[in-house]
Amino acid sequence: MKSVKVSFEDTSIAFSSKSNLQLKKIYLIFASMNQNWLVKLGTFFIKLFIFLHFPIKKLIKVTVFEQFCGGETLHECNKTIENLDKSHIGTILDYSVEGEDNEKSFDQTTQEVLLTIEKANENIAIPFAVFKVTGIASMNLLEKIQNEEELNNDEKAAFERVRERMNILCGRAHDLKVRVFIDAEESWIQDTIDTLTYGMMEKYNKESCIVYNTFQMYRKDMLQNLKDATQHARESNFFLGVKLVRGAYMEKERQRSHEENYCEPVHETKAATDHDYNLGVDFCVENRSIISLCVGTHNEFSCKYLVDLMQKNQIMPEDKHFYFAQLLGMSDNISYNLSKAGYNVAKYVPYGPVEAVMPYLFRRAEENTSVSGQASREFTLIKREIVRRKRLAFQKK
């Protein structure tokens, strides 16, 4: 098998889909996000203006919303899907509305996710669907079950409806042969989510990998959890879908552990998380006869690590059991260069009404300033591409 060289430094490929005007707009967005004080100030005023009903929706929609979201509706996402597909990058439609904690909202979310599954069936450019269990279930109920507290009759009935919603979604995905990610959440409800997810795998992953669970490798116990899940899959004769991420709730996890006086579930250092993440990649490749893997990460080393492992093990770049995924609007140097080299890549594309997606956008802004060097890295690459284009234009004169 011929070795394919992948470089995440090639900005001409990373930003090939962006016009000069688009690149300048993105430059301004990340230049702003590179300033922690400005992000905090901007977030404060946006929240204030929304609370006071100031007409700022249009401004948000043509800036941060346009950068990180596909649209307000499924139909509005079509342009993003088409643009990504031109570069052979798939779309994962992520309904990012954080609904109210009631049965009506849970049913509405279920119906919306069903639409994304059906859209994926109709469009080869959409390789996965995705949902969060807290979008279709009460967090309090999930926590109560994890703590093995006794449920009253209403709670028992509510939990049966949760099972039914998951069965509807995973069953439809199975019937249409659409793979579906179930996102990871807080540690105090994750055991319940895992139990529900493996129940779906036992039912729908017999012939192929349809349902994927998400493993947050910043948790100290997650590498062992991955190994236990693999053993469970072997014993119960189903394929294991694995999405490896580093984790999304670190501050919340640490704060809660201190407040309730138990050991922090997350690693003390990023190095320890990175170590376990890459061991997780190793393990999945070693057990590829039963595991299908998606590395959901903006970490260049981990992406290159999987590329090298695939080459070492004679795994073709286009092997559908291996995927790379990043968020829309971030780490295009990873996504586009991997895709150019023939690897399977997809972007998470959040969508929903601007007002309802604001919590997601606030998290993206905070993440880009808190993740070590993330905004700076994006900003530097964009600046480099602008300089490269100016130099190229000057040489042509």
N, C-alpha and C positions, 0 to 999 in steps of 0.2 A: 504494500500500500504506500503510495507516494505521500510524503510528509507535506502538509500545508502550513506555510508560515503565517502566523497571525500577529499583527502589531496593533496595539490600541493607541498608538501615537499618530496614526495616519488621519489627520483632520480632513483631508480632501475627500476621503470616503465617509468619515463620520458625519459631515455636514453637506454631503452631496445633494440632499433633497431640499436644502434651504437656499433661498435667494439671498442676495446681498442685503436687501431690506429686512427680510426675516431674521437674518443673522444679527443685524444691528439691534433689532428689538430684543432678541434673546440675550444679547450682550448686556443691554441695559437692565433686564430682569435679574440676571445673575450678578451683575455689578452691585445691584441693590441688596440682593440676598447675601452677598459677601460681607455686608456690614451688619453685624449682629444687632447693634443699637437701632438701626434703621428698620430691620425686620420687626423688632419688638414694638417700635413706635408705629409703624405702618399697620401691624396687626391690631394694635389698640384702637387706632382711629377707624379702621374698617369695621371693627365690631361696634364701635360707637355710632358710626354713620348708619349701619344696618339697623341698630336698635332705634335710632331716631328717624328711620325710614328716609334717609337721604338717597337721592337717585344716583347711586354709584355702580349699579349693576353693569352698565355698558362698559365702563372703564375696567372693571374686574374681568369681564368676559373677553375683552380684546388684549388682556395682558396675562396675568397668572393663570386664569382659567384656560385660555387658549394654549398656553404652554404645557399644562399638566393634565388637561381633560379633553375628551373627544367631542363633547357636545352636551346639550341639555337633554336630548332624547336619543333613542337608538338610531333614528333616521339621521340625525345630525352627525352621528359618528361615521357615516358612510365615507365621507371625504378623508377622514383620518385612516380608516381601514384601507382605502384605495391607495393613499400615499405611502403607507407602510408596505403594502403588498408590492409596490413598484420596486422596492429594495429587497423583496423576498423576506420581509419581516411580518410575522403573524400578529394578530390582535387578540387580546384577552379582554373582553368587555366586562367591566367591573362596575356594577350598579352601586355607586358610592353614597347613596342617600342614607343617612343615619336616622331611621324612622323612630316613631314613638313606640314605647314598650306596651303594646296592646295587640290583641288578636287581629284586629282589622289591618294594622300596619304589617304584621307578620304575613298575612294572607296576600296583601298587595305586593310585598317584596317577593314572595314565592312566585306570583304571577309574572313579575318583571324578570326574574331570573329564568323562568321558563321561556320567555321571549328571547333571551340571549342564547339559550341552548338551541332553540329552533333556528335562530339566525346563524349560529355556528354550523348547523346541519346544512344550511343553504349556501354557505360561503366557505370555500376551502381556505380562505385567508384568515379564518378564525379557528385556531387549532384547539382552544380550550374555553370552557366557561368557568365561572368562579362564584362562590358565595361565602358569606360568614354566617355561622350558625346563630349568632346574636341578631342577625337580620330577620330570622324566622322563629326566634325563641327568646323568652325572658332570661336575662342574665341571672336574676335572683333565683329563678327556678333551676337553672343549670348548676348554680353554686350549691343550692340546697341538696340536689341529687349527689353532687360530688362529695358533700360532707356527710352523706348517708343519713340525712334528717328525714323524719317521717313526713310523708306528703298527705295532705287532706284530699278529699275526693275531687275537688275542683282542680287541684294541682296535678293529680294523677291524670285527669282528663286532658289538661293542658299539655302534659308531656306526651301523651299519646298523639296529640295533634302535631307536636314537633316531629315525632317519628314519621307521621304520615306526610308532612311537608318534605322531609328529607327523602322519603321513599318516592314521592312524586317527582322530585327534581332528579334524583339519581336514576330512577327508573326510566324517565324520559330520555336522559342522557344515554343510558344503555341502549334503549330502543333505537335511538338515532345515531348511535356510535360516536357520540361527542364526549371527549374527556372533560372531567370537571374537577377543579381544585376546591378543596374545603380549607379555608384559611385558618391559621392558628390564632389563638386569642390568649387572654390572661391565664396564668397558671392555675388560678383557683376555679376555673371552669373547664380547663383543657382536658382533664381526664374524662369528663362527661362527653365532650366533643369527640374525643378519641374513640370512646365506646360506641357512640352513634356511627362514626365514620367507618370503623372496622366492621360494624354490622352491615353497612351498605356494601363494603368491599366483598364480604363473604357472599353476598347475594348477587352482585353485579360485576365482579372482577374474575369470574371463573374462566371465561374464554380469552379475555384480553384486559388490559388495564384501562378502566374507565374512571374510577374514583381515586383521587389523590389526597393523601393527608399532608399537612404542612408541619415540618419539624423546625422549631426555633432553637438553633444550636448555641445560643448564648445561655441556655439553661444547662446547669451542671449535669442533669440526669438525662439529657436528650440523646446523647450518643448511645447509651444503653437502651433507651426507649426505642430507638431505631432498630437496634439488634433484636430486641424482644418482639417488635412488630414483624420483623422478617421471619423470625421463628414461628410466630403465630400464623403468618401467611403460608409457610411451608406445611405446618400441621393441619391447617384448615383448607389447603389446596386452593388458594386464590393468589392472583398477582397483586403486588404491593406498589401503589403509586406514591412516589416520594417527591415532595417539593422541599428543598432545603433552603432555609433563610437564616439570617443571623438573629433577628428578633426585633419586635416593634414596641415593646412595652417596658423598657428597662427602668426608666425613672419610676413608673407606677409600681413595678414589681418590688423595687428596693424600698420605696416609701411604705408600701403595705407591710412588707416583712418587718420593718422597724416598728411600725405602729402596733402590729399584732405579735411582736416578739418571737419571730421564728427565723431560721437561717435564710439568708438571701438565696433564692433559687437560681440566680444568674451568676455567671463567672465574674470574678473580681476584676479581671483585665480583658482588654480586647484581644491580646495575644492568646489567651486561653480559649476565647471564643473562636478565633481564627484556626487554632490548632484542632479543635473538635470539628469545626466545619469541614476542614480538609480531610480529616479522618473519616467523616461521614461520606464525603465524595468517594474516597478510597473504597469504603465498605459497599457503597451502591454499585460501583463498577465491578467489584469482585463478585457481587451477587446479582449481576445483570440478567441472569436466567429467570429471575423472579421479580426483579425491581425495574420499574421505569422511573427515570430521574429527570427532574427539572431543577436546575440551580437558579434560584431567584436571588440575584445578588448584583450589586454595583461594584463589587470588589474585583479589581483587575487580576490580582494574583490567583484567586479562586477560579475565575473563568479560564485563565491560562492553564491552571493546574488540571482542570477537566479536559481541556484540549489535548494536553500532553498525555494524559492517561488514556484517552481514546486512541491516540496515535500509537502509543505503546502497546495497547491491547488489540490493535488492528480493527478498531471500530470505525466505520465509515462516518464522516461528518453528518450525512443525511439520515443516519439511523434514527427512526422516529421514537425510539426508547430514550433518547437524550435530547433535552431542550435547555436553552438558556433564556432567562427572562429578566427584563428590567422595566422600570416605570416609564411611561410616556414622558418625554421632556427631560429625561436625565440619562446620563451615561450613553449618549449616542455613539461615542467612540468605541464602546464595547459592542453594542448591538449591531451597528452597521458594518464594522470590521469583521465580526464573527459571521454575519450573514454573507458578506462578500466572499469569505473563505469557504462557504458552503454549509455552515452549521445551522441547525434549527434554532431560530430566535423568535421570541414574541415579546411584545410590549403590553404591559398592563395598561388598559385605557379606561380610566374612570369616567363615568358620565352621570348626569342628573341635573336638575335645576340648579342654577348658580347659587341661590340662597341655601339650598339643602346640601350642596357639596362644599360649602365654606369650611366646615370643620376639617375636611380632608385637605384643603388647600393650606389652612393654617399649619397643619402637621407637616406638610411638604416644606413650607417655609422654615419652620423650626428645625426640621431634620437637616436641611441643607446648611444651616448654620451650626448645628450641634455635631453632626457627623464629621469626624476629623478630616478637614481639608476638602469636603465634598463640593461646597459652593466654589471654593478657590480653584479646585481642579476643573470644574465645568467652565468657570470664568477664564482660566488660563488657556484652555483648549480652544474656546470660541475666539479669544483674542488672537491666538496663533493663526487660526484659519482666516480671520479678517486680514491680518498682515500678509499671509501667503497670497491671498487673492489680490491685494493691492500690488504686491511685488510682481505677480503674474501679469496683471493689467499694464503695469509700467513697462515690463519687458516687451509686451506686444506692440507698444506705441512706436 
